[in-house]
Amino acid sequence: MVLRVSGRNARFQQWEALLHNRTKRQRRGEFLVQGVRPIVMAVEHGWQIRELLYNTGVALSGWARDLLETVRAEKIAVSRELMHELGGKADDVPELLAVVALPEDDLRRIPTGPTMLTVVFDRPTSPGNIGTLVRSADAFGASGVIITGHAADVYDPKAVRASTGSLFALPVVRVPARQAVLSWGVDVRAGGIGMSVVGTDELGALDVADYDFRQPTLIVIGNETTGLSSGWREACDQVVRIPMSGAASSLNAATAATVVLYESARQRTAAARR
C-alpha cells in the first residue's frame, strides 16, 4: 500500500525540517531535493533515493510516472497543498520531491591524477555561492569541490537549487579545517601527483592567465568577506589575481572561481588541440 500524507503530521514535519534545519539533515543523513533537473541528476548519478513524494492533485507527467515506476524508493502520495509548502516556489507546485541520502564527507571521493583540478571554497557564508561554484566546477571540468571550515551547508535547498543538479555530478566534500586538506595533499603528492596549490586574491603576484593550469591543481577560493585566510595563503604555492579595469573593487567569490575555472579549462583545451 502507498502511504498517503494529507495533513501536517510527523512525517510532513520531518520533511519540513530537512529544508530548514541543518542539524536534522545531518542527524538523519538525508536531504530534500526540489526541481526536475536535480532529481533526474541524482537518479542518473546513482545517489541513494530514499523517498519519492508525488503530488496527488495533478495528472503526473511522463517523466514523473517513469521515475515512480523505475526508482527503488518508498513512494508517498502527498496532497497538493503540502507539496506546495515543500516545493520552495510561491507560484508553482512540484509533481515530485525526493529525499536523498547524504554521501560520506571523505576526501578519497575526490579523483586524483595528472589531470586533477579541484576547488577549495574556504568558509563560504552563502549557500547560493556554494551552489554556483559547484555548477561552474562541473561546467569547466573540475574533478571535485572541497568546502572547508565553518561554512554554509552544501545541502541547504538554496545551494542545491543554485547548483542546478551539478551537486550530483561531481564529488563535493566538507571538511572541518584546511589541515585535513593539506594532509590529503601530502598523500596525493606522495602518490606521484605533483599537485600545485593556487590561491586567488586581488593582490596576487601573478595574473591568472599567466599561471600554468595544465598541471594538477588545487584552486583555493577564500571567504566572501575576508578572502584567503593567512593559513591558506601560507599553504599556497602561488597566489593569482584576476585583472579588473572597472570601478568594482572585487568579484563575488563564486564569480572569481568561475573566471579561474574558465581559464583553467581554456588552457587545458588549447593544450589538447596541439
Buried (B, 14 or more C-beta within 10 A) or exposed (E): EEEEBEEEEEBBEBBBBBBEEBEBBBEBEBBBBBBBEBBBBBBEEEBBBBBBBBBBEEEBEEEBBEBBEEBEBEBBBBBBEBBBBBBBEEEEBBBBBBBBEBBEBEBEBBBBEEBBBBBBBBBBBBBBBBBBBBBBBBBBBBBBBBBBBEBBBBBBBBBBBBBBBBBBBBBBBBBEEBEBBBEBBEEBBEEEBEBBBBBBBBEBEEEBEEBEBBBBBBBBBBBBEEBBBEEBBEBBEBBBBBEEEEEEEEBBBBBBBBBBBBBBBEBBEEEEEE
